[in-house]
Amino acid sequence: MKKLFLIFLISSIVLAQNYNDAYRLGEQTIDFDAKTLSVGNSSIGALGNFSSAIINPAGLGTIKRDVLSISFNSNGFENNADFLNNSMTSDKRNSNTNHLSIILPLPVRKGSATIAFGYNQSRDFTSILKFNSFNNANNSMIQNLTNSNFIPDREFAWELGLNSRINEDSDEYQTPISGKLTQSGEIIENGFTNNWLMSGAVEVAKNLFIGATINIISGEYLKNRDYYEEDLPNNTYTGLIDPDYPETEDFQSFYLNDIVDWDINGWDFRLGLLYNFNNLLNFGATIKLPTSYVIEEKYSIYGKSEFVNNTYTVDYPGDWFEYKFTTPMELSGGISASLPLVNLNASIKFVDYSQMEYKEGFDKSELIDKNNQINEIFESTLNWNLGAEFTLPYPSLKIRGGFIYLPSPYKDDTSEYDKKYLTAGLGFPLAKSLIIDFAYVYGWWKNFGDNYGYEVSRTYQDIEINKFVLSASYVFM
């Protein structure tokens, strides 16, 4: 059979980037040091630590001593997927060093000035999905490819002996396969984005601080999908799939593997303000300008079909392709109250996800189509965070708790698709200069995914995460 790799590659690149990829980079992150995370990342209006460089740079101005910090993270992802009335649970865990920083107050005659440098792993793309069930309906990915509006999709199925031309000169195809197949698969996602931060803050008037952060972003993302369709349990398709090729007798199985591989680079800039009122209340506000990303992507595809006496394969390793993308501006505000033995925090963040935008890497009509799709599907959200810290005078111990609520930005989603996180933690000194913080996070939400088409081969997913973070800070006296 004639190979059509070049055309297929072009089609695949066109299809590879979509609104879900856009949201993957625009989605709000929760990964910070243990102290910040244990109070629900609610510290926009609170006194600072290094996470202030991202949450509110002005908070750094309240720090009076040099501080060296490091954090370790263990992230567990569990997915209970229902596919055609058959449930399957899968899980995945990874661990890493997610934070390293130094904070340096500067000697000044009046007020305060502080600079900070460090690294923070802001996104963890770890996820997994497994599914397996018999689809009794009259649909399949083979039919979806055969009836696709994209000629390369139809020809890809033809290369694998899964359909036949209607006539010799036609680019239309047909297949005797009409569903009734066992469908199974696995999707594994890995990757991260790292923030390399340079931040500074000054006290411009009594108890009024302003700060700024330049954030250089690097990272990677890998999505590996394995998908199978098998003529089980009924062995329905024993005849020829393509009458011109006797090798296509007695279809057994179809396998598709596609891999999306990203190299991520980007940057953004943040400004923050913090005002301390009588040492009782703090008010904070932050603006993050749109983040600019440059994505280098490679999209590779492998297909295999098995018949009783023959096997076909199509393998294209893909090539690197570059495009540019921006995520929206973010506006945040928060308040912190310092009461006897307890600190209370609350914050909100406004993000208009319809402002995500592809910038370069596609022709004009493609850019317009992609950005119009973003405008049609996404809307603005108001994220909110709550946190509390209780101080026990003896033994010297801080007990923390919080809640994070991240509404789904997809217009048609109900609240069950919103991401919710409960957080808890402890902080205690091991020595006069050494402070240990611990955080635990439990998150939950629903998701769904289509293997092909719309709502004909869909997985309904209940997702839970369990995250542990351990941080150590050394304060130079």
C-alpha positions in Angstrom: 0.0 0.0 0.0 1.2 3.5 -0.9 2.7 5.4 2.0 1.3 8.9 2.6 3.4 10.1 5.6 3.9 13.7 4.6 0.3 14.4 4.1 -0.6 12.6 7.3 2.0 14.6 9.2 0.6 17.9 8.0 -3.0 16.8 9.0 -1.8 15.7 12.4 0.0 18.9 13.2 -3.1 20.9 12.3 -5.1 18.7 14.7 -2.6 18.4 17.5 -3.1 21.9 19.1 -6.6 22.6 20.4 -8.3 24.4 23.2 -7.4 21.7 25.8 -3.8 22.3 25.1 -4.3 26.1 25.6 -5.9 25.5 29.0 -3.2 23.1 30.1 -0.8 26.1 30.1 -3.4 28.7 31.4 -4.8 26.6 34.2 -4.1 27.8 37.8 -1.3 26.1 39.6 -1.3 25.1 43.3 2.3 24.0 43.8 4.1 26.1 46.4 6.1 25.5 49.6 4.5 23.7 52.5 3.6 26.7 54.6 1.9 28.5 51.8 0.1 25.4 50.5 -1.1 24.4 53.9 -3.1 27.6 54.3 -4.7 27.1 50.8 -2.4 29.5 48.9 -4.4 32.3 50.5 -1.5 34.6 51.4 -1.9 37.5 49.0 -2.5 39.7 52.0 -0.2 37.9 54.4 3.4 38.6 55.4 5.9 37.2 53.1 8.0 34.1 52.3 9.5 33.1 49.0 6.2 32.0 47.5 5.3 35.7 47.7 7.5 36.1 44.6 4.6 34.5 42.7 1.5 35.2 44.9 2.3 38.8 45.9 5.9 40.1 45.4 5.2 43.0 47.8 5.2 40.5 50.7 8.9 40.0 50.4 9.4 43.5 51.8 8.2 42.4 55.2 11.1 39.9 55.6 14.0 41.2 57.8 16.5 38.4 57.7 18.3 36.2 55.1 16.4 33.0 54.5 17.4 29.9 52.6 14.6 27.4 51.8 14.1 24.1 50.1 10.9 22.0 49.5 10.2 18.4 48.5 7.0 17.3 46.9 5.3 13.9 46.4 2.2 14.0 44.2 -0.3 11.1 43.8 -2.9 11.0 41.1 -5.8 8.5 41.0 -8.4 8.2 38.3 -11.5 6.1 38.6 -12.9 5.9 35.0 -16.3 4.6 33.9 -16.3 3.5 30.3 -19.5 1.9 28.9 -20.6 0.7 32.4 -17.2 -0.8 33.2 -15.1 0.9 35.9 -11.3 0.9 36.1 -9.0 2.6 38.6 -5.5 3.7 37.8 -3.0 5.7 39.8 0.4 7.4 39.4 2.8 9.1 41.8 6.0 11.1 41.4 8.3 13.0 43.7 10.8 15.8 43.2 12.5 18.9 44.7 9.9 21.6 43.9 11.4 24.7 45.5 14.8 26.2 46.3 15.3 29.9 47.2 17.2 32.5 49.0 15.8 35.8 50.3 18.2 38.7 51.0 17.1 41.9 52.9 19.2 44.8 51.9 20.7 47.4 54.3 18.7 50.6 54.0 18.5 53.8 56.1 14.7 53.9 56.1 12.0 51.3 55.5 13.0 48.1 53.9 14.2 46.6 50.7 14.5 42.9 49.8 15.6 40.8 46.9 15.0 37.1 46.3 16.1 34.5 43.8 14.9 31.0 43.4 13.2 28.1 41.6 9.7 26.8 42.0 8.1 23.9 40.1 4.7 25.4 39.4 3.0 22.7 37.3 3.0 18.9 37.6 1.3 17.4 34.5 1.2 13.9 36.0 -2.0 12.0 35.2 -3.2 8.6 34.0 -6.3 7.1 32.5 -7.1 3.4 31.8 -10.3 2.0 30.3 -11.6 -1.3 28.8 -15.1 -2.3 27.7 -17.1 -3.8 24.9 -18.8 -1.1 22.8 -22.1 -2.6 21.5 -23.0 0.4 19.4 -22.4 0.8 15.7 -19.4 3.1 15.9 -15.6 2.8 16.2 -12.4 4.8 15.6 -12.0 2.9 12.4 -15.3 4.3 11.1 -14.4 7.7 12.5 -11.2 7.7 10.5 -12.9 6.3 7.4 -15.6 9.0 7.4 -13.3 11.9 8.5 -13.4 15.2 6.7 -9.6 15.0 6.5 -8.3 12.9 3.6 -5.1 11.9 5.5 -7.2 10.3 8.2 -9.1 8.1 5.6 -5.8 7.2 3.9 -4.2 6.3 7.3 -6.9 3.8 7.8 -6.5 2.5 4.3 -2.7 2.1 4.9 -3.7 -0.3 7.7 -6.1 -2.2 5.5 -9.1 -1.0 7.6 -11.1 0.4 4.7 -11.3 0.4 0.9 -11.7 3.0 -1.9 -15.2 3.4 -3.2 -13.7 3.4 -6.7 -10.1 3.7 -8.1 -10.1 7.4 -8.6 -12.0 8.4 -5.5 -10.8 9.8 -2.3 -13.9 8.5 -0.5 -13.6 5.3 1.5 -15.8 2.6 3.0 -15.4 -0.1 5.6 -17.6 -3.1 6.5 -16.6 -2.5 10.2 -19.6 -1.1 12.0 -18.8 -1.2 15.7 -19.4 -4.1 18.0 -15.7 -4.0 19.1 -13.9 -4.2 22.4 -12.2 -0.9 23.1 -9.4 -0.3 25.5 -6.6 2.1 26.2 -4.3 4.0 28.4 -3.3 7.7 28.5 -0.3 8.7 30.5 0.8 12.4 31.0 4.1 13.5 32.4 5.9 16.8 32.7 6.3 20.0 34.6 6.9 23.7 34.3 9.6 25.4 36.4 9.7 29.1 37.4 13.1 30.7 37.7 12.3 33.8 39.7 14.0 37.2 40.3 12.0 39.3 42.7 12.3 42.5 44.8 10.2 44.6 47.1 10.6 47.9 48.9 8.7 49.8 51.6 7.7 53.0 49.8 5.9 54.5 52.8 5.3 53.4 56.4 3.6 49.9 56.2 3.1 50.2 52.4 5.1 47.7 50.3 5.4 47.2 46.5 7.1 44.4 44.7 7.8 43.0 41.3 8.9 39.6 39.9 10.3 38.5 36.6 9.5 34.9 36.0 11.4 32.8 33.4 9.6 29.6 32.6 11.0 26.3 31.3 9.5 22.8 31.2 8.4 19.8 29.3 5.2 17.8 28.6 4.6 14.3 27.2 1.3 12.7 26.5 1.4 9.1 25.4 -1.9 7.4 24.3 -2.4 3.7 23.5 -5.7 2.8 22.0 -7.0 -0.6 20.9 -10.0 -1.9 19.0 -10.4 -5.7 18.9 -12.9 -8.0 17.2 -13.8 -9.6 20.5 -15.7 -11.4 21.8 -17.8 -12.2 18.8 -15.2 -12.4 15.9 -17.7 -10.6 13.7 -15.5 -9.4 10.8 -14.2 -12.7 9.2 -14.5 -11.5 5.5 -12.3 -9.1 3.5 -12.1 -5.5 4.7 -10.6 -4.4 1.4 -11.7 -6.6 -1.6 -8.6 -5.7 -3.5 -6.3 -7.1 -0.8 -6.8 -10.7 0.3 -4.4 -9.9 3.2 -7.2 -8.0 4.9 -9.3 -11.2 5.6 -10.5 -11.8 9.1 -9.8 -8.6 11.0 -8.4 -9.2 14.5 -7.4 -5.8 16.0 -6.4 -2.2 15.5 -3.8 -0.3 17.6 -3.1 3.4 17.6 -0.3 5.1 19.5 0.1 8.9 19.4 2.6 11.0 21.4 2.5 14.7 22.0 5.9 16.0 23.1 6.4 19.6 24.2 9.5 21.7 25.0 8.1 24.7 26.9 9.7 28.2 27.3 8.1 31.4 28.4 8.1 34.4 30.8 5.8 36.7 32.7 6.0 39.8 34.9 4.1 40.4 38.2 3.4 43.5 40.3 2.2 43.4 43.9 1.1 45.8 46.7 0.7 45.1 50.4 -0.5 47.4 53.1 -0.3 46.7 56.8 -2.9 48.4 59.0 -2.1 48.6 62.7 -0.4 45.2 62.6 -3.9 43.7 62.6 -5.0 43.7 59.0 -3.0 43.3 55.8 -4.5 44.1 52.4 -2.8 42.8 49.2 -3.3 43.1 45.5 -1.4 41.5 42.5 -1.5 41.9 38.8 0.2 39.2 36.6 0.6 40.3 33.0 -0.1 37.7 30.2 2.4 34.9 30.2 4.1 34.4 26.8 5.0 30.9 25.8 7.0 29.4 23.0 6.1 25.8 22.4 8.2 23.3 20.4 6.0 20.3 19.7 6.6 16.9 18.1 3.5 14.9 17.3 4.3 11.3 16.4 1.9 8.5 15.3 2.1 4.7 15.0 -0.6 2.4 13.8 -0.9 -1.3 13.6 -3.6 -3.7 12.3 -3.7 -7.4 12.6 -5.6 -9.9 10.4 -5.6 -13.6 10.7 -2.7 -14.0 8.2 -1.2 -10.5 8.0 -0.1 -7.4 9.9 0.1 -3.8 8.6 2.0 -1.0 10.3 2.3 2.8 9.8 5.0 4.6 11.7 5.8 8.3 11.5 8.1 9.7 14.2 7.0 13.3 13.5 9.1 16.5 13.4 9.4 19.5 15.7 7.0 22.4 15.1 7.1 25.8 16.9 4.2 28.1 17.8 3.6 30.9 20.3 0.8 31.3 22.8 -0.3 33.7 25.6 -2.3 33.0 28.7 -4.6 35.8 30.2 -3.8 38.6 32.6 -4.7 37.7 36.2 -6.0 40.1 38.9 -5.8 39.1 42.5 -6.7 40.6 45.9 -6.6 39.4 49.5 -6.9 40.2 53.2 -5.1 38.8 56.2 -6.2 39.3 59.9 -3.7 38.8 62.7 -5.6 37.9 65.9 -4.4 36.4 69.2 -3.1 32.9 68.5 -4.6 32.8 65.0 -4.1 34.3 61.5 -6.9 34.3 59.0 -6.5 34.7 55.2 -8.8 35.1 52.2 -8.1 35.8 48.6 -9.7 35.9 45.2 -8.4 35.9 41.6 -10.1 36.9 38.4 -9.0 35.3 35.1 -10.8 35.6 31.8 -9.8 32.4 29.9 -11.5 33.6 26.7 -8.4 35.9 26.4 -6.0 32.9 25.8 -4.5 33.4 22.4 -2.4 31.6 19.8 0.0 34.2 18.4 2.3 32.6 15.8 3.1 29.3 14.1 0.0 28.9 12.0 -1.4 30.6 8.9 -3.8 33.4 9.4 -7.0 31.4 8.9 -5.9 28.7 11.4 -5.0 31.4 14.0 -8.5 32.9 13.6 -10.2 29.5 13.8 -8.3 28.5 16.9 -8.8 31.8 18.7 -12.5 31.9 17.8 -12.8 28.4 19.3 -11.2 29.6 22.5 -13.6 32.6 22.7 -16.6 30.3 22.1 -15.7 27.6 24.7 -14.1 29.5 27.6 -15.3 32.1 30.1 -14.0 34.1 33.0 -13.7 32.6 36.5 -13.3 33.9 40.1 -11.0 31.6 42.1 -11.0 31.8 45.8 -8.7 30.6 48.6 -9.2 30.5 52.4 -6.7 29.7 55.1 -6.0 29.8 58.9 -2.9 29.4 61.0 -3.2 28.6 64.8 -0.2 29.2 67.0 0.4 27.1 70.1 2.8 28.8 72.5 3.9 25.5 74.0 5.1 23.4 72.4 6.1 25.9 69.7 3.8 24.7 67.0 1.7 26.1 64.2 -1.4 24.3 62.9 -2.7 25.2 59.5 -5.6 24.5 57.3 -7.1 25.9 54.1 -9.4 25.5 51.0 -8.8 26.1 47.3 -11.6 26.5 44.8 -10.8 26.7 41.1 -14.0 26.8 38.9 -13.9 25.2 35.5 -13.6 27.9 32.8 -15.5 25.8 30.2 -18.8 27.5 29.6 -21.0 24.3 29.7 -19.4 22.7 32.8 -21.3 22.3 36.0 -19.8 22.6 39.4 -18.8 19.0 39.7 -16.0 19.8 37.2 -14.6 22.5 39.4 -11.4 21.6 41.2 -11.6 21.6 45.0 -8.7 21.2 47.4 -8.5 20.7 51.2 -5.2 21.6 52.7 -3.6 21.0 56.1 -0.2 21.4 57.7 2.2 21.9 60.6 5.1 24.2 61.2 7.7 23.9 64.0 11.3 24.9 64.8 13.9 22.2 65.0 16.4 24.8 66.2 16.4 28.6 66.7 17.3 29.1 63.0 15.8 26.0 61.4 12.1 25.8 60.7 10.3 22.7 59.3 6.9 22.9 57.5 4.7 20.1 56.4 1.6 20.2 54.1 -1.0 17.7 52.9 -3.4 18.3 50.1 -6.5 16.4 49.0 -8.1 17.4 45.8 -11.1 16.1 43.8 -13.1 16.8 40.6 -14.8 15.1 37.7 -13.6 15.0 34.1 -14.5 13.3 30.8 -12.8 12.4 27.6 -13.8 11.2 24.1 -11.7 8.6 22.3 -13.2 9.9 19.1 -16.4 11.6 17.9 -18.7 13.2 20.4 -20.1 11.2 23.4 -20.0 7.8 21.5 -16.8 6.4 23.2 -16.5 8.5 26.3 -14.8 8.0 29.7 -16.4 9.6 32.8 -13.7 10.2 35.3 -13.6 10.8 39.1 -10.2 12.2 39.9 -8.5 12.5 43.3 -5.0 13.8 44.2 -3.0 13.4 47.3 0.0 15.6 47.7 2.6 15.8 50.5 5.1 18.7 50.8 8.0 19.0 53.2 9.9 22.4 53.5 12.9 23.5 55.5 13.9 27.1 56.0 17.2 28.3 57.5 17.0 31.8 58.9 20.4 33.6 59.2 20.6 35.4 62.6 
